[in-house]
């Protein structure tokens, strides 16, 4: 009886560890549901959302006001959205996050617009 309990406990621990590892390796936050408005948003709306997300993230990273980053984040959003293929834009609409190829383009835009890269 005790050995069966230990075996079940071991299986549960391994399952939890594997799940945690996969969640940690995932680029999409766990328990994240994309905004349904992304499906019908115009490119200008998508660009504005990317710029707003940039301002929030960069303000936290740099410990400055969001409003002070509007120019650089506008640069970032514009460069990023212009560089994405139709498939990458669709993937963003579907998931609410950039896929791997779009992420590379976004990182290039971060560098070009002189923003801080997020710690991954």
Secondary structure, DSSP 8 states (H G I E B T S, - for coil): -HHHHHHHHHHHHHHHHHHHHHHHH-SS-TT----GGGGT--HHHHHHHHHHHHHHHHHHHHTS-GGGGHHHHHHHHHHHHHH--HHHHHHHHHHSS--HHHHHHHHHHHHHTT------
